[in-house]
């Protein structure tokens, strides 16, 4: 690995590092063909490479972090562009007279449909059925969250990435990772 050229007084110096040896080359400031002076000193390194020289793992981490930041920036730009294009798309329909007329007719039909639906929802049997549906959706969400926790525990304990059901079907355990914005509550 060749480090940058350092200037110390009237001397330029290059530092070459191998895993265990450093070589220092010194030359005067005014080098030409007549007065080339070189000195070399070989020194064994007893300690680790200085902190300012990133090791492979640090470089890899910095590269990965850079990739993540670039993808976040690209995704945000795409979202902004998509929002703009969607608005242009919607505006095209809103500016068309025939489309606006049909949209108004559809809006009136939806009002009538909604009113009819509300009348049907007032029936006691429909209210009871609607409440059962809400309860079942809640139970489903709770059970899925519990299953996710149990699968994480199972995977941590066994190291397995699959689980076989009683009927012989094999399911793969998949972890999902995503980024979310920090809320002001979580920063406290």
N, C-alpha and C positions, 0 to 999 in steps of 0.2 A: 504494500500500500504506500503510495507516495503522498506525503502531506504537502501543504502549500509552501512556497518559498518564503522564508523569514529573513528579514534584514536586521542585523544586529551591528550597530556601529558602522564600520567600513566593511563588514563581512556579510555575504549572503550565505544562507545555510539551507540545505535540503535535509529532511529527516526521512529515512527509509526504515520501515518497520517490518520485521518478520515476526513470527510468534515469540521468539526468545532473544532476538538480537536487534539492536539499533545501530545504525551507521550514520555518523555525522560527517558531512563534507563541507569544508570551509574554503572560500575563495575571496580574494580581495575584490573590492567594488569595481576597480578599473581593469577588468580582465581583457587581455588581448593576446595575440600569439606569442609575444615576447616574454610576458611575465605571468604565465599560468602557474599558479601555486595551488597545490591540492594537499590537503591533509585528511587522513581518514582515521577514525578512531572506532574500534569495535567494542561495544559495551554490552555485557549480558544484562538482560532485564530480569530483576528479581521479583518485581511486583506486577500486578495486572496492567493492562494498557490503560493510559489515562482516560478519565471520564469524558473528555471532550471528543474522543474518537469513538463513535458509536459502534457497538458490536453488531453482529448479524441480526440478533434478536431485536435489538432496539431499532435498527434500520427497517427490519420487516414490520415492526409495530408501527413506526412512523409512516411507512408506505401504506399499510392497511388503513391507518387513520386518515391519511390523505385521500385514499380511494373512497372511503365512507363519506367524507366531507364533499368530495366532488360529486358523488352520486346524489347526496341530499340536495346540493345546489342545482344539479340537472333536473331532478324530480320537481323541485319547487318551480323552476323555470317552465317545465312542461305543464305543470298545473296552471300556472298563470296564462300560458299560451292557449291551453285548452279552454280555460274560462273565457278568454277573449273570442275564440272561434265559436264556442257555444252561443255566446251573446250575439255574434253576427248571424249565426244560423237562426236563432229565435227571432231576431229583428226582421229577417227576410220574410218570415211568415206573418208577423204582425203588420208589415207594410203592404201586404197583399189584401185587396178589398174583398175578394171572394172568400179567402181563408177566414178573414175577420168575421164575415157574415155567418159562415158555417160554425165558427167557434162560439158566436153568440147564441146560435140555435142549440148547439150542444150544451152550453151553459144552462140554458132554460130547461132542457131535457134532464140535465143532472139535478137541478133543483127539484123537479117533480119526482125523480127517482129517489132522491135523498129524503124527501118528505114522506114518501110511501114506505121507505125502509124504517124511518123513525116510528111510524104508526105500527108496523109489524113488531118492532123491538119493544114496544110497550106491553105486549102480551106477556103474561107471567111465565109461560113455558119458555119463551125466547130469552127472557131475562135470566132465568135459571140456567139454561143451556150456555148462554154467553158467559156467565160467571164460572161454570165448569171449565170452559175453554181457557179462560184467564188463569184459573188455578192450575190446570194441566200444563200450560206454557211456563208458569212459574216453577212448578215441580221439575219440568224438563231442564230448565236452565240451572236449577240447583243441582240436579243429579249429574249434569254434564260437568259442572265445576268440581264436584266431589270426585268424579271419575278422573278428571285431569290431575287433581292432587294425588290420588291413589296411584295413577300411572307414573307420575314423577317419583313417588316413593319407591314403587316397584322397580323402576329403571335404575334408580340410585342404589338400591339394595342388591339387585342382581346383575346389573350391567347389561341386561337384555334390551333389545330393540324391537322384539316381537313378543306377542302373547297368543297362545292357542286357546280358542274357545272350546266349550264342552262338545260342540258339534264337529270339531276338527278344523274349523276355519281359523286361519292364521292371520292376525291383524298386526300391522306395523305401528310402533309407537313413534309419533312424529311430534317434535317440539317446534313451536312457532315463536319467533323472535321478531319484534317490531319496535320502532321508535315512536314515542309519544312526547308531546310538548309538556314540560313541567308546569304544573299549575302553581299559582301563588301560594296555595296552602302547603304544598310539599317543600317549598323553599324555606319555610320557617324552621 
